[in-house]
């Protein structure tokens, strides 16, 4: 069971089932009771009940409630309930009829039970063959000739795997339907159920009817062995036939099967440790003595291994040296506590978090088809893709379901991590990347490794590509084009922002501004200058503000002091003939903030001599010439100008009017308007609106490049890309407007990506192509920094592409990192479960009891055979340090 609580509850219910069956007087009733309870207890009852309650609650409310976790809403639909009900009814009918009407001839080789035994043998052989051909290696040694030889792309792999998928469907039907009913027939026809029930009958057959569903493949193996022994030994006087009923025989065979599998795995692990110690050149001198002693005293070593297998305890190699002890018995998951509650979360955790749902779906098909071998609780699998290592553990198995835990190991590879990851790559390459002319049935070259390749899984995840941008970001021609492209991108982003903003506020504008001329405050290009000396600026305070503020528009200026607001009295009535300005945002009409009073004053500039300070454009009132221009008006706080008038005049020549008009015609905010084309033409002719954009765009442009209007350096590009703007007259003004700041930063990052694309793919031919390129950035890309919180959000939202700019100080080059979301192949192999348990037992002993927490200790050093470093990483914290660990995931296998 996946948790201790589930284990305790299941143990109590199972014990109660065996006890209850002992007191049922009717033999038919006992058989039906065992069959029904065996089937029900093998199901994932907690998830089924939870899904049923969810569906009932949803129908009562009449609306769809929140989605169930782990895809339960999809898994436990009415089809599954109907399937389970039909299987249960058929199983009860088969059991009751066969038990009641069939004759019992225990000793005859032609009895109905013997005939069913022959059928089970044939089924077992077929299922074994179908399981082996699903994996890349047969017995882990010989390469499967049917498996695709060279696997590169998902499409090619799925084409070649079509036959295997069909075989997997046949195998699934045989395991989930044919085999259980055949074994139920074998048990129902047994003569032990005809007489009075004994304790052994109740215990043995309760387990037998449960195992038919709980672990069908193992139950089939046990039944075939019992049936074969019965057919081979016809003498009834033998102890096996005289004193043991079929249920106890199956129980004994099951115990022997389990312990034999453990013994073989532990023996293989012990041999691997010996080989690892001998082949490690650095430690060969110090471990030679231990290796010789193990060979000399091999009988005693075998006794330790047998004793460890009998107790189902891990075989503990002290410090991972060939010095073996019997470890303390541990549960299947090896660690206390609920699985998936602890992990060393870091910035790279999000990559595993994104891929787990798709990996869960891929594992569903692979586990159901048998590609990952025999499903047993405690099995461990290792997946590999680029720099990602995925650790998969089977926690629980039942009828048509299993429960797994997925862990993600660190991406920042240490030397030990890299050495073992390289060996993992070699193991998988030897299995999945063979040439077409290779031998039909080659041998696994890495047979001694604890990792045995199984299959590849198509998973939707991010591929990570890192490129050196030398020759692109430091090219003089590219940087010169960068400045011109930046103005265009700023225009496009601001117009798109206003377009979306007007769509959200369309109803408000229609009701408030219908039939009225839209007004804004705009600093025009050709206006008479108005100077403000530093002395006048310094004299601005709350005492003389009344003398400074001429309230020509009838507003009451307000100054914020911390949490208090001081409202200064003024004239409420506007001057006749003037038009009252409207303020939007947090401040209501009739009040103006302290910042608004400073809009026309150049504060924060470097000190200049009095009389030499350059003129700053003042703020007159302007009116749109087009009644629809309000659809594209920017927020009022973005209208003010903080640059000297001469600087604005100088930079306005850089504004691309033809591009501005082209983008206007591409906007979608006019589709709801009648005569949309005429509306666009009228807005395009509105000089006031254009001057508005000229000031906003060029102020942002000036903020991004600072006071020097030179070609930017690569270092400047990186700093601004990272959000560190150079000092300029407009920097304080821009930082006070966080939304505009983010838009300007976004435009700069888009322009950088555009420069790289133009250098890689060729120049942009026309405005239409440029628009398509920017629209693709907006919809399919996230362009930013890896450290940004939005980077993680974009990954979880599964943006198709992500781009980040960086610098490698070791190589002295600028780098670009591109993440691409696509369906790719993850290579998966099965680990020796006893090797994992043994190394985890040593880890626990070494850290908790021997208190050897040296980060360079021998037992954590890399070894290509044992994969010591990766195994230690995969342990639960605080002893291990996986960066991701999922909660128990329930996978539906039918």
C-alpha positions in Angstrom: 0.0 0.0 0.0 1.1 3.5 -0.8 0.6 4.9 2.8 0.8 3.3 6.3 -2.8 4.3 6.9 -4.0 2.5 3.8 -1.9 -0.5 4.8 -3.4 -0.6 8.3 -7.0 -0.3 7.0 -6.5 -2.9 4.3 -4.9 -5.3 6.8 -7.8 -5.0 9.2 -10.4 -5.5 6.4 -8.5 -8.5 4.9 -8.2 -10.1 8.3 -11.9 -9.6 8.9 -12.7 -11.2 5.6 -10.7 -14.4 6.4 -12.3 -14.6 9.9 -15.8 -14.0 8.6 -15.4 -16.6 5.9 -14.7 -19.2 8.5 -18.1 -18.8 10.1 -20.2 -18.9 7.0 -22.0 -22.2 7.0 -22.8 -22.5 3.2 -20.0 -23.6 0.9 -21.5 -21.6 -2.0 -21.8 -18.6 0.3 -18.2 -18.9 1.3 -17.0 -19.0 -2.3 -19.2 -16.1 -3.3 -18.1 -14.1 -0.3 -14.4 -14.7 -1.0 -14.8 -13.9 -4.7 -16.8 -10.7 -4.1 -14.5 -9.3 -1.4 -11.4 -10.4 -3.2 -12.5 -8.4 -6.2 -13.7 -5.3 -4.3 -10.6 -5.1 -2.1 -8.3 -5.3 -5.1 -9.8 -2.1 -6.5 -8.7 1.5 -5.7 -11.6 1.9 -3.3 -10.7 5.3 -1.8 -10.4 6.9 -5.2 -13.6 5.3 -6.5 -15.5 6.5 -3.4 -14.1 9.9 -3.8 -15.0 10.1 -7.5 -18.5 8.8 -6.8 -19.1 11.4 -4.1 -17.8 14.1 -6.5 -20.2 13.0 -9.3 -23.1 12.8 -6.9 -22.4 16.2 -5.5 -22.0 17.7 -9.0 -25.4 16.3 -10.1 -27.1 17.6 -6.9 -25.7 21.1 -7.4 -26.5 21.0 -11.1 -23.2 22.5 -12.1 -19.7 21.2 -12.7 -17.5 21.4 -9.7 -13.8 21.7 -9.7 -11.8 19.1 -11.5 -10.7 16.0 -9.6 -7.1 15.6 -8.9 -5.0 13.0 -10.9 -7.6 12.9 -13.6 -10.2 11.1 -11.4 -13.0 12.8 -13.2 -11.9 11.1 -16.4 -10.9 7.8 -14.9 -13.9 7.1 -12.8 -16.6 7.9 -15.2 -19.8 5.9 -15.5 -18.1 3.5 -18.0 -15.6 2.4 -15.3 -18.4 1.9 -12.7 -20.4 -0.2 -15.3 -17.3 -2.2 -16.2 -16.5 -3.1 -12.5 -20.2 -4.0 -11.9 -20.3 -6.3 -14.9 -17.0 -8.0 -14.0 -18.2 -8.5 -10.4 -21.5 -10.0 -11.5 -19.9 -12.3 -14.0 -17.3 -13.4 -11.5 -20.0 -14.3 -8.9 -22.1 -16.1 -11.5 -19.1 -18.1 -12.7 -18.0 -19.0 -9.2 -21.4 -20.0 -7.9 -22.3 -22.1 -11.0 -19.0 -24.0 -11.2 -18.9 -24.6 -7.5 -22.5 -25.9 -7.4 -22.9 -28.0 -10.5 -19.4 -29.2 -11.4 -18.2 -32.6 -10.2 -15.0 -32.9 -8.2 -12.4 -35.5 -9.1 -9.3 -34.2 -7.4 -7.0 -37.0 -8.5 -8.0 -37.4 -12.1 -5.8 -35.7 -14.7 -8.9 -35.3 -16.9 -10.9 -33.5 -14.2 -12.4 -30.1 -15.0 -9.8 -28.5 -12.7 -7.0 -30.2 -14.5 -8.3 -29.0 -17.9 -8.5 -25.4 -16.5 -4.9 -25.9 -15.3 -3.8 -26.7 -18.9 -5.5 -23.6 -20.1 -3.7 -21.5 -17.5 -0.3 -22.9 -18.6 -1.0 -21.9 -22.1 -2.2 -18.4 -20.9 1.0 -18.0 -18.8 3.3 -18.8 -21.8 1.4 -16.4 -24.1 1.4 -13.6 -21.5 5.1 -14.1 -20.8 6.0 -13.9 -24.5 3.8 -10.8 -25.0 5.4 -9.1 -22.0 9.0 -9.8 -23.1 8.5 -8.5 -26.7 7.2 -5.2 -25.4 10.6 -4.3 -23.9 13.9 -3.5 -25.7 15.7 -6.5 -24.0 14.5 -10.0 -23.4 15.6 -11.2 -19.9 17.6 -8.0 -19.8 20.3 -9.6 -21.9 19.2 -10.2 -25.6 17.9 -7.3 -27.7 14.3 -7.7 -28.8 14.4 -8.0 -32.7 10.8 -6.7 -32.9 11.6 -3.5 -31.0 12.4 -0.5 -33.2 16.2 -0.3 -33.7 16.8 3.4 -34.1 14.5 5.8 -32.3 14.9 9.5 -32.9 11.5 11.3 -33.3 8.1 10.7 -31.7 6.4 10.2 -35.1 8.9 7.6 -36.3 8.8 5.8 -33.0 4.9 5.7 -33.0 4.9 4.4 -36.5 7.3 1.6 -35.7 5.6 0.8 -32.4 2.1 0.3 -34.0 2.4 -3.5 -33.9 3.7 -3.5 -30.3 0.7 -1.4 -29.3 -1.7 -3.8 -30.8 0.1 -6.7 -29.0 -0.2 -4.6 -25.8 -4.0 -4.4 -26.2 -4.2 -8.1 -26.6 -2.1 -8.7 -23.5 -4.2 -6.2 -21.5 -7.4 -8.1 -22.3 -5.8 -11.4 -21.4 -4.6 -10.1 -18.1 -7.6 -8.1 -17.0 -10.4 -10.4 -18.2 -9.3 -13.8 -19.4 -6.8 -14.8 -16.8 -8.8 -13.8 -13.7 -11.9 -15.7 -14.8 -9.7 -18.7 -15.7 -8.1 -18.7 -12.3 -11.5 -18.3 -10.6 -12.7 -21.3 -12.4 -9.6 -23.2 -11.2 -10.3 -22.2 -7.6 -14.0 -22.8 -7.7 -13.6 -26.4 -8.9 -11.3 -27.3 -6.0 -12.5 -30.1 -3.8 -11.2 -28.3 -0.6 -14.2 -26.0 -0.7 -16.7 -28.8 -0.6 -16.2 -29.9 3.0 -16.3 -28.1 6.3 -14.1 -25.1 6.4 -10.9 -25.1 8.4 -8.7 -22.2 9.3 -6.2 -23.1 6.6 -9.0 -23.1 4.0 -10.2 -19.7 5.1 -6.8 -18.2 5.1 -5.5 -19.8 1.9 -8.5 -19.3 -0.3 -9.2 -15.8 0.9 -5.7 -14.9 -0.2 -6.1 -16.9 -3.4 -9.3 -15.2 -4.5 -7.8 -11.8 -3.6 -4.5 -12.4 -5.5 -6.4 -13.3 -8.7 -7.3 -9.6 -9.0 -4.7 -7.9 -6.9 -1.7 -9.2 -8.7 -2.9 -11.2 -11.7 0.5 -12.1 -13.2 2.0 -13.4 -10.0 -1.2 -15.3 -9.2 -1.1 -16.9 -12.6 2.5 -18.0 -12.1 1.6 -19.5 -8.7 -1.5 -21.2 -10.0 0.5 -22.7 -12.9 3.2 -24.0 -10.5 0.6 -25.6 -8.2 -1.3 -27.1 -11.1 1.9 -28.5 -12.7 3.1 -30.0 -9.5 -0.3 -31.6 -9.0 -0.3 -33.1 -12.4 3.3 -34.4 -12.1 2.8 -35.9 -8.6 -0.2 -38.2 -8.6 0.7 -40.0 -5.4 -1.9 -38.9 -2.8 0.2 -40.1 0.2 2.8 -37.4 -0.4 2.7 -34.6 2.3 2.1 -32.0 -0.4 -1.1 -33.6 -1.5 -2.3 -35.1 1.8 -1.9 -32.3 4.3 -2.1 -29.1 2.2 -5.2 -27.8 0.5 -4.9 -25.7 -2.7 -5.1 -22.4 -0.9 -2.2 -23.1 1.4 -0.2 -24.5 -1.5 -0.7 -21.2 -3.4 0.3 -19.3 -0.3 3.6 -21.3 0.1 4.4 -21.0 -3.5 3.7 -17.2 -3.3 6.1 -16.9 -0.4 8.8 -18.9 -2.2 8.3 -16.9 -5.4 8.7 -13.6 -3.6 11.7 -14.6 -1.6 13.4 -16.3 -4.6 13.0 -13.1 -6.6 14.5 -11.1 -3.7 17.4 -13.5 -3.4 18.3 -13.3 -7.0 18.1 -9.5 -6.9 20.2 -9.3 -3.7 22.8 -11.7 -5.2 23.0 -9.7 -8.3 23.5 -6.5 -6.2 26.2 -8.2 -4.1 28.1 -9.3 -7.3 27.8 -5.7 -8.7 29.2 -4.2 -5.5 32.2 -6.6 -5.7 32.8 -5.7 -9.3 32.4 -2.0 -8.6 35.0 -2.2 -5.8 37.4 -4.2 -8.0 37.1 -2.1 -11.1 37.5 1.2 -9.3 41.2 2.0 -9.9 41.5 4.6 -7.1 40.2 2.1 -4.5 41.5 -1.1 -5.8 44.4 -1.5 -3.4 42.2 -0.8 -0.3 39.3 -3.1 -1.5 41.3 -6.0 -2.8 41.5 -7.6 0.6 37.7 -7.3 1.0 37.1 -8.8 -2.4 39.4 -11.8 -1.6 37.7 -12.3 1.7 34.2 -12.3 0.1 35.4 -15.0 -2.4 36.9 -17.1 0.3 34.0 -16.8 2.7 31.4 -16.9 -0.1 29.2 -19.5 1.7 28.8 -17.2 4.7 28.0 -14.3 2.3 25.3 -16.4 0.7 23.9 -17.1 4.2 23.7 -13.4 4.8 21.9 -12.9 1.5 19.5 -15.8 2.2 18.7 -14.5 5.7 18.2 -11.0 4.3 15.8 -12.4 1.6 13.8 -14.5 4.2 13.3 -11.4 6.4 12.6 -9.3 3.3 15.2 -6.8 4.6 17.7 -4.8 2.6 21.2 -6.2 2.1 23.3 -3.4 3.6 26.8 -2.9 2.1 28.7 -0.9 4.7 29.9 2.4 3.1 28.9 0.6 -0.2 32.0 -1.6 0.2 31.8 -5.4 -0.2 31.1 -5.8 3.5 27.5 -7.1 3.8 25.1 -7.0 6.7 21.4 -7.7 7.1 19.6 -4.4 7.3 16.6 -3.5 9.4 13.2 -4.5 7.7 11.7 -1.5 6.0 8.5 -0.7 4.2 8.3 -0.7 0.4 8.9 3.1 0.1 11.9 2.8 2.5 11.2 6.1 4.2 8.8 7.2 6.9 6.1 9.7 6.3 3.7 10.4 3.4 5.3 10.1 0.0 5.8 13.4 -1.9 5.6 15.8 1.1 9.2 16.8 1.1 11.6 18.0 -1.6 14.5 20.5 -2.0 12.5 22.9 -4.1 14.5 25.2 -6.3 14.1 27.2 -9.6 14.4 24.0 -11.7 11.5 22.3 -9.9 9.0 23.8 -12.3 10.4 21.8 -15.3 9.4 18.5 -13.5 6.1 20.0 -12.3 5.2 20.8 -15.9 6.1 17.4 -17.4 4.5 15.1 -14.8 0.9 15.2 -16.2 2.1 14.2 -19.6 4.5 11.6 -18.2 1.7 10.2 -16.2 -0.3 9.6 -19.3 2.6 8.0 -21.1 3.3 5.7 -18.2 -0.3 4.6 -18.3 0.1 3.1 -21.7 3.6 1.6 -21.0 2.5 0.0 -17.8 -0.6 -1.4 -19.3 1.2 -2.8 -22.3 3.9 -4.4 -20.1 6.8 -2.4 -21.6 8.2 -1.8 -18.1 8.2 -5.4 -17.1 6.4 -7.0 -14.2 4.6 -4.5 -12.0 5.6 -5.0 -8.3 5.4 -2.5 -5.4 8.9 -1.4 -4.6 10.1 -1.3 -8.3 12.2 1.6 -9.3 12.6 3.1 -12.8 15.0 5.9 -14.1 14.0 8.2 -16.9 16.4 10.4 -18.9 16.0 13.4 -21.2 18.7 15.9 -21.8 19.8 17.2 -18.4 16.7 15.8 -16.6 16.7 12.6 -14.6 13.3 11.2 -13.5 13.1 8.7 -10.7 9.8 6.6 -10.7 8.8 4.3 -7.9 5.8 1.9 -7.8 4.1 2.3 -4.5 1.0 0.1 -4.9 -0.7 -2.2 -7.4 -4.2 -3.5 -7.8 -6.8 -4.5 -10.4 -6.5 -2.1 -13.3 -4.5 0.5 -11.3 -1.2 1.3 -9.8 0.1 4.1 -7.6 3.5 5.7 -8.3 5.8 8.4 -7.0 7.8 10.6 -9.4 10.9 12.4 -8.3 13.1 14.9 -10.2 16.8 15.1 -9.6 18.9 18.3 -9.8 19.7 19.9 -13.1 22.9 21.6 -11.9 25.1 18.7 -12.4 28.1 18.1 -10.1 31.1 16.1 -11.3 29.8 12.9 -9.7 26.3 13.6 -11.1 27.7 14.2 -14.6 29.8 11.0 -14.5 26.9 8.8 -13.7 24.5 10.7 -16.0 27.0 10.1 -18.8 26.9 6.3 -18.1 23.1 6.4 -18.1 23.3 8.0 -21.5 25.6 5.3 -22.7 23.4 2.5 -21.5 20.3 4.0 -23.2 22.2 4.9 -26.4 23.4 1.3 -26.7 19.8 0.1 -26.4 17.8 2.6 -28.4 20.1 4.2 -30.9 21.4 1.2 -32.8 22.2 1.3 -36.5 19.8 -0.4 -38.9 22.5 -2.8 -40.1 23.3 -4.0 -36.5 22.8 -7.6 -35.6 19.3 -8.8 -35.2 19.7 -10.2 -31.7 22.6 -8.3 -30.0 23.6 -8.6 -26.4 23.2 -6.0 -23.7 26.7 -4.6 -23.3 25.8 -3.1 -19.9 24.3 -6.2 -18.4 26.2 -5.8 -15.1 24.7 -2.3 -14.5 21.9 -1.8 -12.0 20.0 -0.1 -14.8 18.3 -2.2 -17.5 16.7 -0.2 -20.5 13.0 -0.9 -21.0 11.4 1.5 -23.4 10.9 5.1 -24.5 7.9 7.2 -23.6 6.5 10.1 -25.7 6.1 13.0 -23.3 5.2 16.7 -23.8 8.0 18.7 -22.2 10.5 21.5 -22.8 13.7 20.9 -24.8 16.5 23.2 -23.7 18.8 24.7 -26.3 21.7 27.1 -25.4 23.4 29.1 -28.1 26.4 31.4 -28.2 25.4 34.8 -29.6 28.9 35.9 -30.6 28.7 37.6 -34.0 25.1 38.6 -33.5 24.8 40.7 -30.3 28.2 42.3 -30.8 27.7 43.1 -34.5 27.7 46.9 -35.2 25.2 46.6 -38.1 22.8 44.5 -36.0 23.0 47.0 -33.1 22.4 49.9 -35.4 19.3 48.2 -36.8 18.3 47.4 -33.2 17.7 51.1 -32.4 15.4 51.6 -35.4 13.5 48.4 -34.7 13.0 49.4 -31.1 11.0 52.4 -32.0 8.7 50.3 -34.2 8.3 47.7 -31.5 7.4 50.4 -28.9 4.8 51.8 -31.2 3.3 48.3 -31.8 3.2 47.4 -28.1 1.7 50.7 -27.0 -1.0 50.6 -29.7 -1.8 46.9 -28.8 -2.0 47.9 -25.1 -4.4 50.7 -25.8 -6.4 48.5 -28.1 -6.9 45.9 -25.5 -7.5 48.5 -22.8 -10.2 50.2 -24.9 -11.9 46.8 -25.5 -12.2 46.3 -21.7 -13.5 49.8 -21.1 -15.6 50.0 -24.2 -18.9 50.1 -22.4 -17.7 52.7 -20.0 -16.5 54.9 -22.8 -19.8 54.6 -24.7 -21.9 55.7 -21.8 -19.7 58.5 -20.5 -18.2 59.9 -23.6 -21.0 59.4 -26.1 -21.5 62.6 -28.2 -18.6 64.4 -26.4 -15.3 65.4 -27.6 -12.4 63.5 -26.0 -9.9 65.7 -24.3 -6.3 65.1 -23.2 -3.4 67.0 -21.8 -0.6 66.8 -24.2 2.8 68.6 -24.4 3.0 69.7 -28.1 6.1 70.0 -30.1 5.8 73.7 -31.1 4.8 75.6 -27.9 6.2 78.6 -26.2 8.6 77.5 -23.5 8.1 78.1 -19.8 11.1 77.9 -17.5 11.3 76.9 -13.9 14.3 77.6 -11.9 15.7 75.3 -9.2 15.0 78.0 -6.6 11.3 77.9 -7.6 11.4 74.2 -7.3 13.0 74.2 -3.9 10.5 76.8 -2.6 7.6 74.4 -3.4 6.2 73.3 0.0 3.0 73.1 1.9 3.4 76.7 3.3 3.5 78.6 0.1 1.6 76.2 -2.1 -1.5 78.4 -2.1 0.6 81.2 -3.6 2.2 78.9 -6.2 -1.0 77.2 -7.3 -3.2 79.3 -9.6 -6.3 77.1 -9.8 -7.3 78.1 -13.3 -9.3 75.0 -13.9 -11.2 75.1 -10.6 -9.5 72.0 -9.1 -8.5 71.5 -5.5 -4.9 70.3 -5.4 -4.2 67.6 -2.8 -0.8 66.8 -1.3 -0.1 63.4 0.2 1.9 63.3 3.4 2.4 59.7 4.3 -1.1 58.4 5.1 -2.6 61.9 5.5 -4.0 64.0 2.7 -4.2 67.8 2.9 -6.9 69.2 0.6 -6.0 72.8 -0.3 -9.0 75.1 -0.7 -9.6 76.4 -4.2 -12.3 77.6 -6.5 -14.7 74.9 -7.2 -16.4 76.6 -10.2 -14.5 76.5 -13.4 -13.6 79.7 -15.2 -16.2 80.6 -17.8 -15.1 79.5 -21.2 -12.7 76.8 -20.1 -13.2 73.0 -20.2 -12.8 71.1 -17.0 -10.2 68.4 -17.2 -11.0 64.9 -16.1 -8.6 62.7 -14.1 -8.8 59.0 -14.0 -7.2 56.3 -11.8 -7.1 56.2 -8.1 -7.8 60.0 -7.6 -11.3 61.3 -8.2 -12.2 64.4 -10.2 -11.5 67.6 -8.3 -8.2 66.4 -6.7 -4.7 66.2 -8.0 -1.7 64.5 -6.4 1.6 66.0 -5.6 3.2 64.3 -8.5 0.7 65.9 -10.8 1.8 69.3 -9.6 5.4 68.4 -10.4 4.6 67.2 -14.0 5.9 70.4 -15.5 8.9 70.8 -13.3 12.2 69.1 -13.9 13.0 67.5 -10.6 15.9 65.1 -9.9 18.1 66.5 -12.7 21.8 67.2 -12.2 22.4 70.6 -10.9 22.7 73.4 -13.5 23.5 77.0 -13.3 20.5 79.3 -12.9 19.4 80.8 -16.2 21.1 77.9 -18.2 18.4 75.2 -17.5 16.8 74.1 -20.7 13.2 74.7 -21.4 10.7 72.0 -20.6 7.5 71.7 -22.6 4.5 72.8 -20.6 1.1 71.1 -20.6 -1.7 72.9 -22.6 -5.1 71.3 -23.3 -5.5 69.6 -26.6 -8.6 68.1 -28.3 -8.8 65.1 -30.5 -9.9 65.9 -34.0 -11.5 62.4 -34.4 -14.3 61.4 -32.0 -13.0 57.8 -32.0 -9.5 58.6 -31.0 -10.4 58.0 -27.3 -10.3 54.2 -28.2 -6.5 54.5 -28.4 -5.8 57.1 -25.8 -3.1 56.2 -23.3 -3.6 56.6 -19.6 -3.5 60.2 -18.6 -0.5 59.8 -16.3 1.6 58.8 -19.3 0.9 62.0 -21.1 3.1 64.4 -19.2 6.5 65.2 -20.6 9.7 65.2 -18.6 12.2 65.9 -21.3 13.5 69.2 -22.5 11.6 70.6 -25.5 14.7 70.5 -27.8 15.3 66.8 -27.0 11.7 66.0 -27.9 12.0 67.8 -31.2 15.3 66.1 -31.9 14.0 62.6 -31.3 10.5 63.1 -32.9 12.2 62.7 -36.3 12.8 59.0 -35.5 9.1 58.3 -35.1 8.0 56.0 -38.0 4.7 57.5 -39.2 4.2 54.9 -42.0 4.6 52.0 -39.5 2.3 53.9 -37.1 -0.5 54.1 -39.7 0.1 50.4 -40.7 -0.3 49.2 -37.2 -3.5 51.3 -36.7 -5.1 49.5 -39.7 -4.3 46.1 -38.2 -5.9 46.7 -34.9 -9.0 44.7 -33.9 -10.7 47.2 -31.6 -12.6 48.8 -34.5 -14.4 45.7 -35.7 -17.4 46.5 -33.6 -17.6 50.0 -35.1 -19.6 50.8 -38.2 -17.5 51.7 -41.2 -14.4 50.5 -39.5 -12.1 51.4 -42.4 -13.3 55.0 -42.3 -12.8 55.2 -38.6 -9.2 54.0 -38.9 -8.5 56.6 -41.6 -9.9 59.4 -39.4 -7.8 58.3 -36.4 -4.7 58.0 -38.6 -5.2 61.7 -39.5 -5.5 62.8 -35.9 -2.3 64.8 -35.3 -3.0 65.2 -31.6 -3.2 61.4 -31.1 -0.1 60.9 -33.1 1.8 63.6 -31.1 0.6 61.8 -28.0 2.3 58.6 -29.2 5.4 60.4 -30.3 5.9 61.8 -26.8 5.2 58.5 -25.1 7.3 56.3 -27.5 10.3 58.7 -27.6 10.3 59.2 -23.8 10.5 55.4 -23.4 13.2 55.2 -26.1 15.2 57.9 -24.4 14.9 56.0 -21.1 16.2 52.8 -22.6 19.4 54.3 -24.1 20.1 57.1 -21.6 21.6 60.5 -22.4 24.0 59.1 -25.0 22.4 58.5 -28.4 25.2 56.2 -29.5 25.1 52.6 -30.8 24.5 50.4 -27.7 27.2 48.0 -26.5 26.4 44.3 -25.8 26.9 45.0 -22.1 24.3 47.7 -22.3 21.9 45.4 -24.1 22.3 42.8 -21.3 21.8 45.3 -18.5 18.7 46.8 -20.0 17.3 43.3 -20.9 17.8 42.4 -17.2 15.8 45.5 -16.1 18.7 47.8 -15.2 18.0 51.0 -17.1 20.7 53.7 -17.5 20.3 57.0 -15.7 18.5 59.6 -17.7 16.2 62.6 -17.3 13.2 60.3 -17.9 14.2 57.4 -15.7 12.5 58.7 -12.5 9.4 59.6 -14.6 9.3 56.1 -16.1 9.9 54.2 -12.9 6.9 55.9 -11.3 4.7 54.2 -13.9 5.3 50.5 -13.4 3.0 49.4 -16.2 4.7 51.6 -18.7 8.0 50.5 -17.4 7.1 46.9 -18.0 5.9 47.7 -21.5 9.1 49.4 -22.4 11.1 46.5 -21.0 9.0 44.1 -22.9 9.5 46.1 -26.1 13.3 46.0 -25.6 13.3 42.3 -25.1 11.1 41.7 -28.2 13.5 43.9 -30.2 16.5 41.8 -29.0 14.7 38.6 -30.0 13.9 40.2 -33.4 17.5 41.1 -33.9 18.6 37.5 -33.2 15.9 36.1 -35.6 16.9 38.5 -38.3 20.6 37.5 -38.0 19.7 33.8 -38.0 16.8 33.6 -40.4 17.2 36.6 -42.7 15.9 40.2 -42.8 12.3 41.2 -42.4 10.9 42.1 -45.9 7.8 44.2 -45.1 5.5 45.5 -42.4 3.2 42.5 -42.6 6.0 40.1 -41.8 7.2 42.3 -38.9 3.6 42.3 -37.5 3.3 38.5 -37.8 6.7 38.2 -36.0 5.6 40.4 -33.1 2.2 38.7 -32.9 4.0 35.4 -32.6 6.2 36.8 -29.8 3.1 38.0 -28.0 1.1 34.7 -28.3 3.7 31.9 -28.4 6.7 33.3 -26.6 7.8 34.4 -23.2 10.9 36.6 -23.5 12.5 37.4 -20.2 14.8 36.1 -17.5 15.1 32.7 -16.0 14.9 34.2 -12.6 11.6 36.0 -13.3 8.5 34.6 -11.6 6.7 35.0 -14.9 9.2 32.5 -16.4 7.8 29.8 -14.1 4.3 30.9 -14.8 4.9 30.7 -18.6 6.3 27.1 -18.1 3.2 26.0 -16.1 0.9 27.7 -18.7 2.9 25.7 -21.3 3.9 28.6 -23.5 5.3 27.0 -26.7 8.6 28.9 -26.5 10.7 30.7 -23.9 13.8 32.8 -24.5 16.4 34.2 -22.1 19.6 36.2 -22.6 22.6 35.5 -20.4 26.3 35.9 -20.1 28.9 33.2 -19.4 31.8 34.8 -17.4 34.0 31.7 -17.9 33.9 31.8 -21.6 33.3 35.5 -21.9 30.4 35.2 -24.3 26.8 36.1 -24.4 24.4 33.2 -24.6 20.8 32.7 -25.6 18.6 30.0 -24.0 15.5 28.7 -25.9 13.0 26.3 -24.4 10.7 24.6 -26.9 7.5 22.8 -25.8 7.1 19.6 -27.9 6.4 15.9 -27.6 9.8 14.2 -27.2 11.0 10.8 -26.1 12.1 10.0 -22.6 14.3 6.9 -22.2 13.2 4.7 -19.3 15.0 1.8 -17.7 14.4 -0.5 -14.7 16.7 -0.3 -11.7 17.6 -3.2 -9.5 15.2 -2.6 -6.6 17.5 -4.4 -4.1 20.4 -2.3 -5.1 18.3 0.9 -4.4 17.1 -0.5 -1.0 20.6 -1.6 0.0 22.2 1.8 -0.8 19.4 3.7 0.9 19.8 1.4 4.0 23.5 2.2 4.0 22.7 5.9 3.6 20.5 5.8 6.6 23.0 3.9 8.7 25.9 6.0 7.7 24.3 9.4 8.3 22.1 8.6 11.3 24.3 6.1 13.2 27.8 6.5 11.9 27.3 10.2 11.6 29.5 10.4 8.5 28.1 13.5 6.8 31.2 14.3 4.8 30.1 15.6 1.4 33.0 13.8 -0.2 32.5 10.5 1.5 33.1 7.3 -0.5 29.5 6.1 -0.5 28.3 9.2 -2.4 31.1 9.1 -5.0 30.1 8.4 -8.6 30.3 4.8 -9.9 29.0 3.8 -13.3 27.8 0.3 -12.2 26.0 1.2 -8.9 24.9 4.8 -9.8 25.6 5.7 -6.1 25.3 9.4 -6.5 22.0 9.4 -8.3 20.6 6.8 -5.8 21.5 9.0 -2.8 20.0 12.0 -4.5 16.7 10.2 -5.0 16.3 9.4 -1.3 13.8 11.4 0.7 15.0 14.5 2.4 16.8 15.2 4.7 19.1 12.3 3.7 18.5 12.8 -0.1 17.9 15.9 -2.1 15.5 15.5 -5.0 14.2 18.9 -6.2 10.8 17.5 -7.0 8.6 14.8 -5.5 5.1 14.1 -6.5 2.3 13.0 -4.3 1.1 9.4 -4.9 -0.3 9.4 -8.5 -2.9 6.8 -9.3 -2.7 5.4 -12.8 -5.6 3.6 -14.5 -4.4 0.6 -16.4 -7.4 -0.4 -18.5 
